[in-house]
Amino acid sequence: MWDHTEHEGFEIWVLPIPAFGPRSPEPLFHYSGYICRHGADAHLDGRSVRFHDLMRNYVGPDAALDAAYADARSRIDRFHASGSWAESLAQPGA
């Protein structure tokens, strides 16, 4: 199920995604999400910023949610600092 929170004037929506692959002793997850302004129709082009992490594995959905929210908050903070989503979309250290 989608989960959401707010940060610095934006809504953050995230979805933990079960990771498929070899059996693991604990359930592994990835995440997908989007950032939008309050009240925006996030399904319209240009109204939201999508992000995801399908490379790393997180143990359990809560760990995936925590990682997704941290990722989104850092993107929003970089957006406020730079004024551009293009610069805020770059992964830190890339």
ABEGO torsion letter per residue (X at the ends): XBBBBBBGGBBBBBBBBBBBEBBBABBBBBBBBBBBBBGBBAABBGABBBBBBAABBBBEAAAAAAAAAAAAAAAAAAAAAAGBAAAAABBBGX
